[in-house]
Amino acid sequence: MKQWITKSGYKITRVLSGRSNVFLLSDGVRNTLVDTSVSRLWNKLQKRLDNLGVQSIDYLILTHAHFDHAANARRIKEKYHSKVVIHRDEVNYLTNGDNVLPGGTMFFTRPILNIIGKRLFYFFRYEPCKPDLVVETQYDCKEFEDNLFLIHTPGHTAGSMSFIVDDEIAIVGDTLFGVFKWSVFPPYAVDTKSMVKSWGKLLATNCTVFLPSHGSSVNRDSVQKDYDKRISTIK
Ligand SMILES: [Zn+2]
């Protein structure tokens, strides 16, 4: 499992990769999990957490309420007694086990979504879960850790959030994609203008490593390049 360690000693472990990345943040005492991947990977996720010796998870942060991020939220909450954290604009989806239907941002995803999107997303409904902590704009996690922030980075969905660790590493959900060589632009977004502005918010931190839910880590230059290219076209 790939790991990153920040200057203050936070360890970030990529517990699952491939379908969707799941990250565990640990300071040696407390554990925070970011996203949960899809329902069918529940056993694998538990095994990986066992291998890491994880017995309790203090917080489960959901970057947004799509099924490939939130499907195991209820199971995590029940098994590891975690507090579930999500943005206000995603609460209704999570409590209903529902997905925000995004618009396609690329020429090949737009028609696909228009035709089959609604049916597909109904098929991907997941076990509903009640959140314990609802974030509005920014949340300073200092009640449980130092130098950890959640910031609202809307665009992919209205309530997408990014987790800023030590002002060094950002766990960004689907606000960026690490899949395509030529761009960090995700294939699905509800509001592309907001998403580009959210990249600006991420670039306003000192983070140098961006960990998306899909694909590999993205460096600051790649985010800056896409941001510069698109921000001038946005009012
Ligand atoms: Zn998503």
Residues whose N, C-alpha, C, O or C-beta is under 5 A from the ligand:
A	BS01	ZN	H66 D174
